[in-house]
Amino acid sequence: MKHCLAIDLGGTIVKIGLVRDGKVLARTRLDADSQGGLAGMLPAIGEAIDGLLEAQSLTGEDLAGAAMAFPGIVDFAARRAASTNAKYNDAPQVDVEGWIMDRYDIPFVMDNDARMALLGEWTCGAGRGTDNLVMMTIGTGIGTGAVIDGRPLYGRRWCAGALGGHMIVDWRGRRCTCGNVGCVEAHSASFFLPQIIGEDKGLSEAFRADKGNQNFKTLFDKYRAGDPDAVRVVTGCMDVWAAAIVNYIHAYDPEKVVIGGGVIRSADIIIPYVQQRVNSLAWTPGEKVTIVPSELGDDAALVAAEYYFNVDHVV
């Protein structure tokens, strides 16, 4: 079996891996310049790929294809970014497929990054054996993907299942980067933590003044130590995540929801709390929906590369 080349185009880090048999056999990463655009990143990505291939004594002939996970809406049929949100805004005009073909002469696919993470977990991780699955990735932003009756959800404009971070949890709430008001992302993603903390008059002045130094790692550490300000912020975010998952359950009717992203390092806190909230709020006749942490972590989107080239993939 040939290797698959996987490129996970993050806002701050680009992860590149060689995947085979459901595992990332070799990997590298480089700093991303998402504000500078995708076209400017391609030379560095190419050098990183070449270095990875050389280290493994591989060439383009050893690759089944390349898959890129993109942080925006992707026209899967055209294998091109369709719409962006403050990351790689030039991407709809960049012919990545042509670049890959010229350089390596292999097939290419591009998909939404959260959908690719979902596909990785569905085929090789926490969602194995599940025909109805939702994944929620929590980090700088919030992404989602959905599998219904054994098929990934795409929709007419390629948005279906992918915009769970922009479902509304407070129609009078905070303005989101997407332009909407009250999105899940605007009320619980790490990008918005300075606003979430700074605007909360229920927090101590000292904690609010230190808002620029807070992230989910520091907040969960302080939560474990019983800091009342951290408990308030973390609990508020988990309440938003739970409300979002209730929406996903009502929209997609999954058997299981996988939570991924950096915050899942605190799964021992998040999973029991969110599971209890969802159990009490979601309308689910019969058995409850199980909420589980990602098994593949940062590798989820990379592992998904094999899915596109080892199955009869039809959208």
Rosetta silent file (secondary structure, phi, psi, omega in degrees, C-alpha in Angstrom):
SEQUENCE: MKHCLAIDLGGTIVKIGLVRDGKVLARTRLDADSQGGLAGMLPAIGEAIDGLLEAQSLTGEDLAGAAMAFPGIVDFAARRAASTNAKYNDAPQVDVEGWIMDRYDIPFVMDNDARMALLGEWTCGAGRGTDNLVMMTIGTGIGTGAVIDGRPLYGRRWCAGALGGHMIVDWRGRRCTCGNVGCVEAHSASFFLPQIIGEDKGLSEAFRADKGNQNFKTLFDKYRAGDPDAVRVVTGCMDVWAAAIVNYIHAYDPEKVVIGGGVIRSADIIIPYVQQRVNSLAWTPGEKVTIVPSELGDDAALVAAEYYFNVDHVV
SCORE:     score description
SCORE:     0.000 S_00000001
   1 L     0.000  136.594  179.028    0.000    0.000    0.000 S_00000001
   2 L   -76.857  160.812  173.312    1.287    3.464   -0.861 S_00000001
   3 E   -76.706  158.076  169.730    1.670    6.299    1.610 S_00000001
   4 E  -115.125  136.712  176.836   -0.729    9.255    1.664 S_00000001
   5 E   -90.267  128.150 -178.806    0.568   12.782    2.069 S_00000001
   6 E  -121.992  134.209  179.021   -1.444   14.834    4.572 S_00000001
   7 E  -127.578  116.566  179.313   -1.256   18.598    5.087 S_00000001
   8 E  -106.354  104.182 -171.507   -3.160   20.160    8.002 S_00000001
   9 E   -88.595   89.571 -179.756   -3.186   23.905    7.365 S_00000001
  10 L   -86.907  171.905 -179.479   -3.694   25.484   10.782 S_00000001
  11 L   -70.782  -31.670 -179.016   -3.839   29.134   11.698 S_00000001
  12 L  -118.790  -24.497 -178.762   -0.496   29.081   13.540 S_00000001
  13 E  -133.127  138.506  170.108    1.034   25.701   12.643 S_00000001
  14 E  -104.720  121.900  178.057    1.084   23.636    9.454 S_00000001
  15 E  -104.022  134.851 -178.987    1.334   19.906   10.168 S_00000001
  16 E  -128.995  133.468 -177.839    2.518   17.560    7.422 S_00000001
  17 E  -143.549  158.352  171.016    2.509   13.779    7.678 S_00000001
  18 E  -107.546  122.426 -170.761    2.953   10.558    5.764 S_00000001
  19 E  -116.758  137.593  172.809    0.071    8.208    6.520 S_00000001
  20 E  -156.280  139.147  178.388   -0.327    4.496    5.985 S_00000001
  21 L    55.373   38.720  175.114   -2.526    1.846    7.603 S_00000001
  22 L    76.084   13.831 -178.599   -4.268    4.407    9.796 S_00000001
  23 E  -132.786  147.730  172.598   -1.078    5.767   11.329 S_00000001
  24 E   -85.551  108.009 -174.369    1.110    8.819   10.829 S_00000001
  25 E   -84.031  -25.582  177.587    4.459    7.175   10.105 S_00000001
  26 E  -154.152  150.169 -175.470    6.460   10.385    9.774 S_00000001
  27 E  -151.767  160.259  170.708    5.667   14.022   10.372 S_00000001
  28 E  -151.127  167.993  178.478    6.989   17.544   10.367 S_00000001
  29 E  -147.836  156.270  175.975    5.578   20.968   11.158 S_00000001
  30 E  -144.713  156.063  178.067    6.281   24.590   10.371 S_00000001
  31 E   -65.906  139.355 -179.903    5.053   27.951   11.555 S_00000001
  32 L   -99.073  150.891  171.648    2.097   29.255    9.571 S_00000001
  33 L  -121.669   73.734 -174.614    1.496   32.765    8.308 S_00000001
  34 L   -66.554  -25.898  177.736   -2.252   32.570    7.869 S_00000001
  35 L   -75.884  -27.782 -179.585   -2.538   36.359    7.633 S_00000001
  36 L   -78.688  -17.406  175.993    0.041   36.461    4.852 S_00000001
  37 L   107.847  165.209 -177.812   -1.936   34.024    2.720 S_00000001
  38 L   -78.246  -39.890 -177.547   -1.685   30.526    1.279 S_00000001
  39 L   -57.014  -41.313 -179.885    0.272   31.373   -1.854 S_00000001
  40 L   -70.243  -19.298  179.811    3.144   32.678    0.239 S_00000001
  41 L   -85.596  -22.372 -172.230    3.177   29.497    2.334 S_00000001
  42 H   -58.189  -41.991  178.705    3.436   27.031   -0.555 S_00000001
  43 H   -59.094  -42.669  179.455    7.238   27.257   -1.037 S_00000001
  44 H   -67.588  -38.869  177.345    7.862   26.476    2.646 S_00000001
  45 H   -63.396  -42.334  178.653    5.283   23.681    2.587 S_00000001
  46 H   -60.924  -43.807  178.388    6.974   22.233   -0.508 S_00000001
  47 H   -63.046  -39.751  179.413   10.390   22.284    1.152 S_00000001
  48 H   -66.056  -40.820  177.533    8.953   20.595    4.245 S_00000001
  49 H   -62.953  -45.608 -179.247    7.301   17.876    2.135 S_00000001
  50 H   -60.422  -41.502  178.850   10.514   17.287    0.193 S_00000001
  51 H   -64.569  -38.599  179.327   12.477   16.978    3.420 S_00000001
  52 H   -66.791  -44.431  179.196    9.967   14.517    4.835 S_00000001
  53 H   -63.805  -43.366 -179.033   10.023   12.387    1.675 S_00000001
  54 H   -62.757  -41.107 -179.865   13.821   12.428    1.507 S_00000001
  55 H   -63.430  -26.996 -179.806   14.113   11.380    5.150 S_00000001
  56 L  -100.477    6.844 -178.800   11.888    8.374    4.404 S_00000001
  57 L    56.134   44.500 -179.481   13.608    7.577    1.075 S_00000001
  58 L  -119.158  158.975  172.489   10.337    8.174   -0.779 S_00000001
  59 L  -130.704 -178.905  178.389    9.338    9.995   -3.969 S_00000001
  60 H   -58.585  -27.764  179.851    6.039   11.052   -5.506 S_00000001
  61 H   -67.810  -17.951  179.405    5.737    7.572   -7.021 S_00000001
  62 H   -90.518    3.555 -175.426    5.374    6.168   -3.497 S_00000001
  63 E  -108.627  134.908  175.008    2.336    8.373   -2.765 S_00000001
  64 E   -78.074  -25.658 -179.137   -1.312    7.498   -3.388 S_00000001
  65 E   165.449  175.935  179.181   -2.270   11.161   -3.176 S_00000001
  66 E  -124.409  137.398  177.631   -2.220   14.328   -1.086 S_00000001
  67 E  -125.113  132.716  178.714   -5.013   15.664    1.136 S_00000001
  68 E  -114.709  127.971  173.188   -5.097   19.165    2.612 S_00000001
  69 E   -91.543  122.911 -173.603   -7.190   20.129    5.639 S_00000001
  70 E  -118.201  136.283 -178.169   -8.229   23.774    5.264 S_00000001
  71 L   -83.002   65.860  179.124   -9.664   26.079    7.972 S_00000001
  72 L  -178.144 -171.232  177.755  -12.646   27.338    5.993 S_00000001
  73 E   -80.754  131.463 -176.552  -15.376   26.262    3.607 S_00000001
  74 E  -119.733  130.867  170.549  -14.031   24.028    0.848 S_00000001
  75 E   -79.077   98.799 -172.905  -15.613   23.213   -2.490 S_00000001
  76 L   -63.720  -38.223 -178.569  -14.803   19.525   -2.328 S_00000001
  77 L   -66.469  -37.926 -179.734  -15.681   18.843   -5.960 S_00000001
  78 L   -85.341   -9.835 -178.890  -13.446   21.668   -7.202 S_00000001
  79 L    55.968   50.286 -174.081  -10.714   20.782   -4.669 S_00000001
  80 E  -153.297  147.178  174.572  -10.420   24.435   -3.771 S_00000001
  81 E   -63.077  137.253 -179.154  -11.186   26.777   -0.880 S_00000001
  82 E  -106.110  -33.921 -177.713  -14.585   28.422   -1.341 S_00000001
  83 E  -156.314  141.587 -176.182  -14.798   30.842    1.603 S_00000001
  84 L  -123.760  167.374  178.720  -12.450   31.969    4.371 S_00000001
  85 L  -140.726   79.105  174.411  -12.690   33.686    7.741 S_00000001
  86 L    69.935   14.976  174.659   -9.564   35.757    8.464 S_00000001
  87 L  -135.820  127.807  177.295   -7.170   32.880    7.621 S_00000001
  88 L    49.775   53.935 -173.870   -5.489   32.382    4.225 S_00000001
  89 L   -66.362  -15.084  177.326   -7.919   34.795    2.606 S_00000001
  90 L   -84.656   -4.971 -170.184   -6.236   34.406   -0.781 S_00000001
  91 H   -56.240  -38.568  179.681   -6.938   30.651   -0.820 S_00000001
  92 H   -60.134  -20.436  179.671   -9.951   30.699   -3.193 S_00000001
  93 H   -97.359   -0.049 -176.116   -7.634   32.098   -5.865 S_00000001
  94 L  -100.096  126.157 -179.928   -4.803   29.598   -5.233 S_00000001
  95 L   -90.324   80.719 -179.272   -4.632   26.460   -7.381 S_00000001
  96 H   -67.233  -36.488  179.378   -3.163   24.065   -4.818 S_00000001
  97 H   -59.635  -44.752  178.730   -4.167   21.061   -6.919 S_00000001
  98 H   -62.602  -39.440  178.523   -2.153   22.352   -9.856 S_00000001
  99 H   -63.053  -44.438  178.598    0.802   23.016   -7.568 S_00000001
 100 H   -64.167  -43.877 -179.247    0.661   19.459   -6.177 S_00000001
 101 H   -63.340  -44.690 -179.490    0.319   17.948   -9.656 S_00000001
 102 H   -63.315  -36.766 -172.559    3.252   19.950  -11.033 S_00000001
 103 H   -86.896  -39.021 -172.458    5.465   19.086   -8.099 S_00000001
 104 H  -126.172  -11.891  178.980    4.546   15.470   -7.289 S_00000001
 105 L    54.942   52.031  178.935    2.151   14.276  -10.065 S_00000001
 106 L  -134.374  157.473  176.379   -0.325   12.744   -7.618 S_00000001
 107 L   -61.752  155.405 -176.727   -4.082   13.127   -7.007 S_00000001
 108 E  -138.066  140.431  169.308   -5.151   15.880   -4.629 S_00000001
 109 E  -132.604  151.794  172.913   -8.138   16.573   -2.387 S_00000001
 110 E  -129.486  139.493  178.567   -8.940   19.479   -0.096 S_00000001
 111 E  -145.406  164.026  175.363  -11.534   19.397    2.670 S_00000001
 112 E   -59.707  140.416 -173.348  -12.600   21.397    5.691 S_00000001
 113 H   -64.862  -40.991  179.573  -10.192   20.795    8.578 S_00000001
 114 H   -69.228  -35.538  176.934  -12.811   19.838   11.182 S_00000001
 115 H   -64.956  -39.257  177.670  -14.501   17.481    8.703 S_00000001
 116 H   -65.975  -39.711  175.973  -11.147   15.834    8.076 S_00000001
 117 H   -60.656  -41.896  175.415  -10.569   15.453   11.819 S_00000001
 118 H   -57.164  -47.153 -177.360  -14.007   13.845   12.022 S_00000001
 119 H   -64.862  -35.175  175.554  -13.126   11.415    9.221 S_00000001
 120 H   -63.000  -46.741  179.424   -9.902   10.478   10.974 S_00000001
 121 H   -67.925  -34.372 -178.924  -11.746    9.707   14.214 S_00000001
 122 H   -67.306  -40.998 -175.559  -14.538    7.936   12.329 S_00000001
 123 H   -88.902  -31.526 -171.315  -12.235    5.581   10.463 S_00000001
 124 H  -135.113    2.118 -173.832   -9.382    5.094   12.937 S_00000001
 125 L  -129.247 -134.418 -171.950  -10.216    6.737   16.261 S_00000001
 126 L   -68.549  -14.074 -178.960  -12.971    7.362   18.768 S_00000001
 127 L  -103.510    9.592 -179.963  -15.749    7.047   16.170 S_00000001
 128 L   -56.051  136.259  176.932  -14.851    3.631   14.774 S_00000001
 129 L    78.781    9.174 -178.428  -17.897    1.455   14.157 S_00000001
 130 L  -112.298  124.504 -179.248  -20.310    4.387   14.386 S_00000001
 131 L   -90.461  -12.718  178.903  -22.501    5.274   11.408 S_00000001
 132 L  -132.198  108.332 -167.382  -23.903    8.484   12.944 S_00000001
 133 E  -143.144  143.294  171.348  -21.237   10.701   14.418 S_00000001
 134 E  -126.140  141.579  172.129  -20.510   14.360   15.164 S_00000001
 135 E  -122.117  140.260  176.802  -17.135   15.852   16.025 S_00000001
 136 E  -122.889  119.658  177.987  -16.527   19.195   17.708 S_00000001
 137 E  -104.359  126.757 -173.690  -12.996   20.617   17.658 S_00000001
 138 E  -117.181  121.134  178.799  -12.319   23.306   20.264 S_00000001
 139 L  -163.114 -131.332  175.737   -9.334   25.627   20.016 S_00000001
 140 L   -56.179  -41.571  171.325   -8.698   29.102   18.604 S_00000001
 141 L  -122.886 -167.777  177.537  -12.019   28.616   16.855 S_00000001
 142 E  -132.049  124.992  179.852  -14.615   25.869   16.918 S_00000001
 143 E  -120.766  161.944  178.808  -15.167   23.467   14.049 S_00000001
 144 E  -145.438  162.124  171.690  -17.520   20.558   13.466 S_00000001
 145 E  -151.204  158.476 -177.488  -18.217   17.699   11.126 S_00000001
 146 E  -141.857  139.962  169.821  -20.988   15.121   10.846 S_00000001
 147 E  -115.355  126.840  178.679  -21.464   11.612    9.485 S_00000001
 148 E  -123.483  126.498 -179.841  -25.066   10.515    8.958 S_00000001
 149 L    50.191   42.265  174.860  -25.984    6.932    8.067 S_00000001
 150 L    78.474   13.557  179.124  -22.380    6.167    7.169 S_00000001
 151 E  -131.539  130.753  175.053  -21.844    9.179    4.879 S_00000001
 152 E   -61.734  142.143 -177.868  -19.991   12.416    5.624 S_00000001
 153 L   -89.501  128.605  179.117  -22.284   15.432    5.396 S_00000001
 154 L  -122.700  -51.973  179.352  -21.402   18.060    2.765 S_00000001
 155 L    85.974  174.185 -174.516  -24.529   19.791    1.469 S_00000001
 156 L   -68.139  -35.850 -179.569  -25.187   21.912   -1.610 S_00000001
 157 L  -107.006   15.202  176.893  -22.696   24.651   -0.674 S_00000001
 158 L    69.031   13.962 -177.375  -20.265   22.294    1.115 S_00000001
 159 L   -96.746  -16.564 -170.351  -21.181   23.880    4.464 S_00000001
 160 L   -59.270  128.577  179.041  -23.346   21.106    5.928 S_00000001
 161 L    81.602  -16.382 -171.462  -22.066   19.934    9.285 S_00000001
 162 L   -93.453  -10.591 -172.731  -19.050   22.258    9.157 S_00000001
 163 L  -110.013   31.588  178.939  -20.449   25.426   10.733 S_00000001
 164 H   -64.138  -24.068  175.457  -21.298   24.195   14.222 S_00000001
 165 H   -71.751  -12.195 -178.105  -19.015   26.849   15.685 S_00000001
 166 H  -117.182   18.435  164.159  -21.318   29.442   14.162 S_00000001
 167 L   -72.459  152.051 -172.873  -24.613   28.141   15.452 S_00000001
 168 E   -91.369  127.337  173.484  -26.247   30.737   17.696 S_00000001
 169 L  -112.864  -10.673  176.623  -26.298   30.260   21.459 S_00000001
 170 L  -155.549   98.172 -173.925  -27.114   33.895   22.354 S_00000001
 171 L   -67.698  -11.235  174.153  -28.821   36.010   19.700 S_00000001
 172 L  -107.272   18.438 -169.528  -28.087   39.150   21.752 S_00000001
 173 L   -89.452 -147.919 -172.063  -24.509   38.094   22.421 S_00000001
 174 L   -80.961  143.387  176.109  -20.987   38.848   21.251 S_00000001
 175 E   -69.877  131.351 -179.447  -20.079   39.698   17.653 S_00000001
 176 L   -94.259  162.788  177.060  -18.208   36.809   16.037 S_00000001
 177 L   -63.128  -22.511 -179.634  -15.371   37.010   13.503 S_00000001
 178 L   -77.935  -10.570 -179.011  -17.804   35.589   10.921 S_00000001
 179 L   102.158  -14.250  178.654  -19.998   38.689   11.272 S_00000001
 180 L   -82.780  176.508 -178.782  -22.831   36.974   13.101 S_00000001
 181 E  -122.584  132.531  173.581  -23.839   37.605   16.705 S_00000001
 182 L    82.657   21.182 -179.513  -23.874   35.078   19.536 S_00000001
 183 E   -66.634  154.024  172.676  -22.008   32.212   17.853 S_00000001
 184 H   -50.277  -46.657 -178.164  -20.734   29.257   19.862 S_00000001
 185 H   -60.354  -43.452 -177.337  -17.225   30.314   18.848 S_00000001
 186 H   -66.901  -19.387 -176.958  -17.651   33.892   20.041 S_00000001
 187 H  -109.497    1.959 -176.650  -18.711   32.695   23.490 S_00000001
 188 H  -159.047    5.106  178.125  -16.306   29.830   24.116 S_00000001
 189 L   -92.401  156.698 -173.957  -13.285   29.649   21.770 S_00000001
 190 H   -64.652  -29.607  178.363   -9.800   30.598   22.937 S_00000001
 191 H   -57.177  -31.570 -175.465   -9.556   33.509   20.473 S_00000001
 192 H   -96.163    2.375 -177.014  -12.335   35.219   22.428 S_00000001
 193 H   -57.044  -41.211  177.053  -11.054   34.496   25.951 S_00000001
 194 H   -57.208  -38.775  177.282   -9.741   38.069   26.465 S_00000001
 195 H   -72.832  -43.038  179.851  -13.228   39.401   25.689 S_00000001
 196 H   -57.006  -43.822 -178.800  -15.001   36.687   27.655 S_00000001
 197 H   -75.877  -46.725 -175.210  -12.873   37.497   30.709 S_00000001
 198 H   -65.298  -28.653 -177.094  -12.640   41.259   30.265 S_00000001
 199 L   -91.704   -4.731 -176.193  -16.396   41.756   29.861 S_00000001
 200 L   -90.784  101.806 -177.914  -17.422   39.584   32.840 S_00000001
 201 L   -69.657  -10.215  178.201  -18.099   41.926   35.765 S_00000001
 202 L   -81.672   -5.752  178.790  -18.496   38.896   38.023 S_00000001
 203 L   -93.225  157.341  179.336  -14.754   38.213   37.891 S_00000001
 204 L   -66.209  153.356 -179.610  -12.176   39.835   40.150 S_00000001
 205 H   -61.859  -39.608 -179.089  -10.466   42.972   38.891 S_00000001
 206 H   -64.223  -41.271  179.876   -7.049   41.324   39.080 S_00000001
 207 H   -66.041  -42.769  179.582   -8.190   38.361   36.986 S_00000001
 208 H   -65.828  -37.117 -179.803   -9.785   40.623   34.391 S_00000001
 209 H   -66.782  -24.376 -178.587   -6.655   42.767   34.233 S_00000001
 210 L   -96.907   19.097 -172.759   -4.628   39.623   33.446 S_00000001
 211 H   -59.567  -31.345 -178.101   -6.974   38.537   30.639 S_00000001
 212 H   -69.871  -15.986 -178.828   -4.262   38.677   27.986 S_00000001
 213 H  -101.372    5.094 -177.376   -2.267   35.962   29.756 S_00000001
 214 L   -96.857  137.513  171.159   -5.101   33.476   30.097 S_00000001
 215 L  -140.790  177.311 -175.321   -5.587   30.456   27.865 S_00000001
 216 H   -65.549  -30.087  177.412   -7.412   27.186   28.326 S_00000001
 217 H   -64.947  -49.547 -179.584   -4.321   25.483   29.754 S_00000001
 218 H   -65.070  -37.449 -178.486   -3.857   28.108   32.472 S_00000001
 219 H   -66.103  -43.347  179.467   -7.593   28.252   33.109 S_00000001
 220 H   -69.537  -33.924  174.773   -7.965   24.505   33.591 S_00000001
 221 H   -61.177  -44.018  179.775   -4.871   24.447   35.823 S_00000001
 222 H   -71.339  -32.908  175.421   -6.440   27.153   37.975 S_00000001
 223 H   -59.445  -45.514 -179.977   -9.800   25.378   37.847 S_00000001
 224 H   -62.535  -31.106 -179.528   -8.163   22.279   39.326 S_00000001
 225 L   -83.314   -3.849  177.144   -6.701   24.430   42.084 S_00000001
 226 L    85.973   15.655  178.087  -10.152   25.805   42.904 S_00000001
 227 L   -63.172  121.386 -173.608   -9.593   29.376   41.719 S_00000001
 228 H   -64.809  -33.429  178.388  -13.125   30.863   41.717 S_00000001
 229 H   -67.163  -45.872  178.667  -12.489   33.121   38.704 S_00000001
 230 H   -63.661  -39.733  178.073  -11.158   30.239   36.595 S_00000001
 231 H   -59.672  -41.631 -179.230  -14.039   28.033   37.735 S_00000001
 232 H   -64.633  -45.358 -177.957  -16.486   30.696   36.564 S_00000001
 233 H   -68.615  -48.066 -178.052  -14.858   31.100   33.129 S_00000001
 234 H   -62.755  -44.300  179.775  -14.297   27.389   32.497 S_00000001
 235 H   -62.205  -40.533  177.762  -17.794   26.462   33.623 S_00000001
 236 H   -61.103  -42.804  178.749  -19.256   29.144   31.371 S_00000001
 237 H   -66.220  -42.187  179.662  -17.352   27.797   28.364 S_00000001
 238 H   -65.106  -33.344  175.797  -18.352   24.220   29.123 S_00000001
 239 H   -63.897  -38.846  177.284  -21.977   25.318   29.370 S_00000001
 240 H   -67.010  -43.849  178.558  -21.679   26.807   25.885 S_00000001
 241 H   -59.842  -41.512  179.314  -20.043   23.622   24.536 S_00000001
 242 H   -64.565  -43.053  178.515  -22.843   21.566   26.065 S_00000001
 243 H   -61.924  -40.427  178.220  -25.504   23.839   24.550 S_00000001
 244 H   -62.413  -44.041 -178.420  -23.789   23.541   21.172 S_00000001
 245 H   -65.569  -35.654  173.705  -23.705   19.754   21.405 S_00000001
 246 H   -59.392  -42.570  176.937  -27.413   19.695   22.246 S_00000001
 247 H   -61.421  -43.451 -179.695  -27.960   21.635   19.019 S_00000001
 248 H   -63.510  -40.295  179.373  -25.801   19.163   17.078 S_00000001
 249 H   -63.453  -43.427  179.939  -27.732   16.243   18.548 S_00000001
 250 H   -68.534  -30.362 -178.424  -31.049   17.809   17.606 S_00000001
 251 H   -82.133  -39.629 -168.436  -29.780   18.621   14.099 S_00000001
 252 H  -116.204  -13.244  177.562  -27.900   15.420   13.197 S_00000001
 253 L    53.964   55.297 -178.799  -29.158   12.697   15.584 S_00000001
 254 L   -81.567  162.293  169.958  -25.745   11.064   16.204 S_00000001
 255 L   -81.076  -29.772 -171.656  -24.950    8.000   18.263 S_00000001
 256 E  -148.435  147.860  173.046  -21.788    9.622   19.565 S_00000001
 257 E  -121.623  127.127  176.952  -20.117   13.034   19.770 S_00000001
 258 E  -101.529  131.245  174.374  -16.315   13.298   19.750 S_00000001
 259 E  -105.678  127.116  178.194  -14.667   16.354   21.291 S_00000001
 260 E  -128.082 -173.968 -176.651  -11.209   17.237   20.004 S_00000001
 261 L   100.769  172.552 -175.796   -8.765   20.117   20.067 S_00000001
 262 H   -58.532  -31.381 -176.330   -6.236   21.258   22.624 S_00000001
 263 H   -65.046  -18.966 -173.459   -8.764   21.507   25.453 S_00000001
 264 H   -71.322   -5.578  168.907   -9.269   17.752   25.451 S_00000001
 265 H   -61.910  -19.461  176.158   -6.107   17.447   27.524 S_00000001
 266 H  -106.429   36.665 -178.447   -8.572   18.279   30.297 S_00000001
 267 H   -58.902  -30.204 -178.787  -11.010   15.557   29.250 S_00000001
 268 H   -63.254  -24.927  175.492  -11.293   14.378   32.870 S_00000001
 269 H   -92.470  -47.525 -170.703  -13.083   17.647   33.645 S_00000001
 270 H   -67.657  -50.415 -171.441  -14.819   18.359   30.337 S_00000001
 271 H   -61.612  -51.231  179.972  -16.346   15.012   29.412 S_00000001
 272 H   -61.601  -39.077 -178.482  -18.240   14.257   32.664 S_00000001
 273 H   -65.986  -50.451 -177.209  -19.481   17.848   32.951 S_00000001
 274 H   -66.786  -39.312  178.883  -20.656   18.145   29.360 S_00000001
 275 H   -58.914  -44.428 -179.714  -22.122   14.629   29.352 S_00000001
 276 H   -63.813  -43.930 -179.992  -24.249   15.427   32.407 S_00000001
 277 H   -62.902  -45.232 -178.385  -25.459   18.710   30.925 S_00000001
 278 H   -65.916  -41.707  178.177  -26.297   17.139   27.576 S_00000001
 279 H   -57.049  -35.722 -176.213  -28.080   14.204   29.212 S_00000001
 280 H   -84.663  -16.568 -172.301  -30.316   16.634   31.059 S_00000001
 281 H  -114.002  -29.806 -174.700  -31.018   18.963   28.125 S_00000001
 282 L   -80.515  139.948  176.520  -31.057   17.005   24.851 S_00000001
 283 L   -88.200   98.863 -176.591  -34.294   15.457   23.601 S_00000001
 284 L  -131.816   88.862  177.192  -33.105   11.955   22.779 S_00000001
 285 L   -55.098  134.847 -178.239  -35.801    9.276   22.855 S_00000001
 286 L    86.043 -139.581 -174.427  -34.239    6.004   23.936 S_00000001
 287 L   -73.728  152.743  178.697  -30.542    5.858   24.763 S_00000001
 288 L   -75.999  157.754  176.935  -28.449    8.924   25.512 S_00000001
 289 L   -82.637  128.765 -178.961  -25.790   10.191   23.141 S_00000001
 290 E   -82.611  134.530  177.480  -22.295    9.282   24.297 S_00000001
 291 E  -112.201  125.972 -173.987  -19.693   12.061   24.431 S_00000001
 292 E  -133.709  155.477  175.380  -16.075   10.956   24.156 S_00000001
 293 E   -79.842  155.308  173.724  -12.645   12.575   23.779 S_00000001
 294 L   -56.899  141.344  172.915  -10.643   12.365   20.582 S_00000001
 295 L   -92.856  -29.182 -172.426   -8.313    9.367   20.387 S_00000001
 296 L   -93.663  -14.155  177.963   -6.096   10.733   17.625 S_00000001
 297 H    57.885 -132.445 -177.390   -5.528   14.233   18.983 S_00000001
 298 H   -66.754  -13.257 -178.358   -3.513   16.457   16.646 S_00000001
 299 H   -87.281   -6.138 -170.095   -3.186   13.579   14.166 S_00000001
 300 H   -56.669  -49.512 -178.255   -6.916   13.250   13.430 S_00000001
 301 H   -68.141  -34.168  178.452   -6.985   15.349   10.253 S_00000001
 302 H   -64.671  -46.848 -178.105   -3.705   13.835    9.015 S_00000001
 303 H   -59.051  -31.533 -177.676   -4.946   10.263    9.451 S_00000001
 304 L   -62.240  -18.828 -176.399   -8.036   11.123    7.380 S_00000001
 305 H   -53.805  -38.399 -178.789   -5.897   11.446    4.229 S_00000001
 306 H   -63.015  -31.607 -177.583   -6.116    7.702    3.638 S_00000001
 307 H   -55.415  -40.723 -173.611   -9.905    7.827    3.605 S_00000001
 308 H   -73.097  -23.243 -173.752   -9.987    9.778    0.349 S_00000001
 309 H  -112.234   -7.815 -178.220   -7.691    7.457   -1.582 S_00000001
 310 H  -112.492    4.259  176.133   -8.517    4.018   -0.172 S_00000001
 311 L  -132.725  165.014  173.300  -12.302    4.026   -0.570 S_00000001
 312 L   -79.316   86.216 -171.001  -14.762    4.749   -3.357 S_00000001
 313 L   -84.830  111.037 -179.532  -15.327    8.261   -2.069 S_00000001
 314 L  -123.601  128.734  176.919  -18.523    9.739   -3.466 S_00000001
 315 L   -97.895    0.000    0.000  -20.113   12.970   -2.213 S_00000001
